Amino acid sequence: MTAFLIFSFLVGAVLGQRFRVLVLLPLIFVMLLTAVPVGLMVDLTVVESLKGMVFAAIALQGGYLFGSGARFGLAAARAGRVFARPVKSVR
């Protein structure tokens, strides 16, 4: 479970680097469709598999937030180097 949550967070961070927030909706829907059959294959109840899916969706969204923040932070640092203001010296 923990490995799946870490994987979900990292996938969200990668998606946050490249896409807009609407990419999360189809991905969460696909996770919902696969959570119940996979949960039944590994002998989990439907409630346990849905609980795991909810935690994975939260981790995905947190990763997206982290990746989006990293993208804007890197862009701000890059813009500071490109559009540097000249230093005025007082004489």
N, C-alpha and C positions, 0 to 999 in steps of 0.2 A: 504494500500500500504506500509506504513512504517513498519507494523508488518511483512509483507511478506519479505521485504528487510532485516530486522533483522534476521528473520528465515533463509533466504538464506545465510547471512553472517555466522551464527552459524553452518549451515550445511557444509559450505566451511571450517570452522575452524576444524570441526571434521574430514572431509575428508583429510585435510592437515596433521593431526596427523598420519593418517594411510596409505594413498595411495600415488601413484605417480601422477604427473600432468595430465596424460592421462585419469584419471577417470572423469575429468571435461567435456570432449568432449561428452560422451554419456549422461551425466546429462543435459547439456545445450541443446542437441538435444531433449531430452524428454520434457524439459521445453518449447521448441519451439513448439512441437506438441500439448501440452496441453494449451498453452497461448491463442490461438485463440478461441477454443471452450468454455473455461472457461470465457473468456472475453465476448463472445456473450451471455453466460448465465446470466451474471451480467449486461447486457445492456451497454457494452463498445464497442467502434468501434474497428475495426481490428488494426488501427494505435495505438490507446491507449493501447491495450493489448500487442502489439509488443513492444511498448515503455516500458511498465512495465516489459516485459521479458528481455529486454536489461539491464535495471537497476538491475534486479535480477541476471542476469549473471555477471554483474560487481561486485555486492555485493558477489556473490559466489566466484569469483576469488580473491577478496580482503580478504575474510575469509580464503580461502585456503592459501594465502600468510601469513596471520597472524598465522594460525595453523602450517604451515611448519616452520616458524621462531621460534615459541614457542617450537616445537619439537627439533630443533637444539640447541636452547638456553638451554633447560633442559638437553640435552645430553652433552653439553659442561660443564655445571655445575657439572653434575655427573662424567664426566671424570676428572675434576679437583680434585674431592675428591678421586677417585680411584687411579689415577696416580700422587699423590702429590709428589713433589720433596722434598727431605730432606733439612733442613735448615743447611747451613754451618756456623759454628761459628768460628770467627777469635780469636785466642788466642795470 
